[in-house]
């Protein structure tokens, strides 16, 4: 799929359900839910062992993901990055952004 032909709104509509299931899967410590939209190749990069290691480390340290804010897109020759700001815990501490690249 050539995402360079899509509008920003169309790309956001594709990315948003992915982000929702990743957030829910992380908070519920559920790898199957977290990886629902992943390709086989991406599942090999972010496997269950890596997922549970990160979840078991980060949730006690930072708290659950509380919300995420869509910031925009960055289009590059190598792909499109969809950028979100994510907040965790009761204090809504910002821990960074999630970047997803879709190549040609």
N, C-alpha and C positions, 0 to 999 in steps of 0.2 A: 504494500500500500504506500503510495507516495503522498505523505502528509504535507508536502510543500504545496499541493494543489488545494488544500483545505483552508478555510478561513480560520481566524483565531477562535471564533465561537464554536466552530465545528470541532476543532482540536480540543477545546475545553470540554465539550460534551462527551468526547471519548475518554478524556483523562479523569474527569470527575468521579465516575463510578469506580474506577481503579483506586483512586485515593480513598474513597469511602470504605471499600472492602479492606484495603490495607490497614486503615486506622482501626476498623472494627476487629480485624483479625489480630492485630497487635494487642489491643486492649483485652481481648478475650483469650490471648495466648493460643491462637488457633491457626496453625500454619496453612491448612487447607483453605480456609477462608482468606487469609492474608495473600495467598498465591493464586487465587481464583483466576485472575486475568493474565497470569504470567505465561510466557512461551516456555517450551521445554528447555530451550537454551538458557533463559533467565532463571528458571528453577534450578538448573545446574549451578549457576553462580550464587544464588541465594537459596541454599538447601535448608532442610529442616534443622540440621545441627546448628548452622549459623544463625538461623532465625531464633531458635530457642536460647542460644547463648546470648544474643543481643537483648531479647525480651527479659530474660532472667537477670541481666545486669542493669538494664536501663529503667525498667518499671520501678523496682525498689528505690533506685537512686533518684529518679526524676519524677515519677508518677505516671499516670495514664495520659494518653493524648486527649486533650480536651476539645480542641478545635483546630481548624486549619483555614488559612486565608489564601485564596488564589491571588497571585501577584502579577502574573502575565506570562508571556512567551518570549523566548529568544530563538530566533531562526538563524541557523548556521548552515554552512555547506554540508556538514556531517550529520545534521538532523535538527529536530525541533526540541527544545527544552521547555517543559511546563513547570513553572516554579510556584511553590507554595511556602508560606510561613506556617510552621506548626507550633502550637503551644502545648505545654504539658503541665500536669499537676494543678493544685489548687491556686497557685500564685500566677498561673498562666505565663510561666517563663518561656521565652522564645529559645528554641534549640536549633534553629536553622531552617533550611529550606530543602524540599525534596525536588530533585531534578530528574526528569524522565526524557530520554532521547529516543526519538523514532527516526530511524534512517530511511533511506530510499530503498 
